[in-house]
Amino acid sequence: MYVTCTVQAKGTRLAKPVLSLGLMCLAFLTGLNRVAEYRNHWSDVIAGFIIGTAIATFLVVCVVHNFKGKLLLSEESPAEQRPNTAILNMGRMESPLEKYIASQV
């Protein structure tokens, strides 16, 4: 889910699903390998899968969608939005995140 929401692959429609499926298969095979080599108990591996799925779901639902489709910079300048005061009319520095979002528009 996280890869599908964050990776922007152009040119093919199958890139994101194949990447997601490949990473899930890699995690599954790693879990099987850990159990087969007696490094972990099977219940520990299942708990790890559940925790990893919960973290991925949290990232998709709560973190990634907070930044998608929203612009931090509005159309109006900061001086037009707020009352005229000396502190607010001073020049400001653009953060790297604001520059990145502005370049994506």
C-alpha positions in Angstrom: 0.0 0.0 0.0 2.7 2.4 1.0 4.7 1.9 -2.2 1.6 2.2 -4.4 0.7 5.6 -2.8 4.2 7.1 -2.7 6.0 5.9 -5.8 5.2 7.9 -9.0 6.2 5.6 -11.9 5.6 6.9 -15.4 5.5 4.8 -18.5 3.9 1.6 -17.3 0.8 0.8 -15.3 2.4 -2.4 -13.9 5.5 -0.9 -12.2 3.9 -0.2 -8.9 1.9 -3.4 -8.5 5.0 -5.5 -9.5 7.2 -3.6 -7.1 4.7 -4.0 -4.3 4.2 -7.7 -5.0 8.0 -8.2 -5.2 8.6 -6.6 -1.8 5.7 -8.6 -0.2 7.2 -11.8 -1.6 10.6 -10.9 -0.3 9.2 -10.3 3.2 7.3 -13.5 3.1 10.3 -15.5 1.9 12.5 -13.9 4.5 10.0 -14.9 7.2 10.0 -18.5 5.9 13.8 -18.6 5.9 13.9 -17.3 9.5 11.6 -20.1 10.6 13.3 -22.8 8.5 16.8 -22.0 9.9 15.4 -22.0 13.4 16.4 -18.4 14.0 12.8 -17.3 15.0 9.7 -19.1 16.1 6.8 -19.1 13.6 4.6 -17.0 16.0 7.4 -14.3 16.1 7.4 -14.1 12.3 3.6 -13.8 12.1 3.7 -11.1 14.8 6.3 -9.3 12.7 4.1 -9.5 9.6 1.2 -8.1 11.6 3.2 -5.3 13.0 4.6 -4.4 9.6 1.2 -4.4 8.0 -0.1 -2.2 10.8 2.7 0.3 10.3 2.2 0.3 6.5 -1.5 0.9 7.0 -0.9 3.7 9.4 1.6 5.4 7.0 -0.9 5.2 4.1 -4.0 6.3 6.0 -2.5 8.9 8.3 0.7 10.2 6.8 0.7 9.9 3.0 -2.8 11.2 2.4 -2.1 14.3 4.6 0.4 15.5 1.9 -1.4 14.3 -1.2 -3.3 17.0 -3.1 -2.7 19.8 -0.7 -0.7 22.8 -1.4 1.2 24.4 1.5 1.5 27.6 -0.5 -1.7 29.4 -1.2 -2.5 31.7 -4.2 -2.3 34.9 -2.1 0.8 36.3 -0.7 1.3 36.2 3.1 0.9 40.0 3.3 -2.6 39.8 1.7 -3.7 37.0 4.0 -2.9 38.7 7.3 -3.2 42.1 8.8 -0.3 44.5 8.2 2.1 44.3 11.0 5.8 44.9 11.0 6.8 41.3 11.9 4.5 39.7 9.3 5.6 41.9 6.4 9.2 40.8 6.8 10.7 38.6 4.1 10.5 34.9 4.7 12.5 31.9 3.7 11.0 29.1 1.7 11.4 25.7 3.2 12.7 22.8 1.0 9.2 21.2 1.3 7.5 24.3 0.0 10.0 24.5 -2.9 9.4 20.8 -3.7 5.6 21.2 -3.7 5.8 24.4 -5.8 7.9 22.5 -8.4 5.3 19.7 -8.6 2.4 22.1 -9.6 
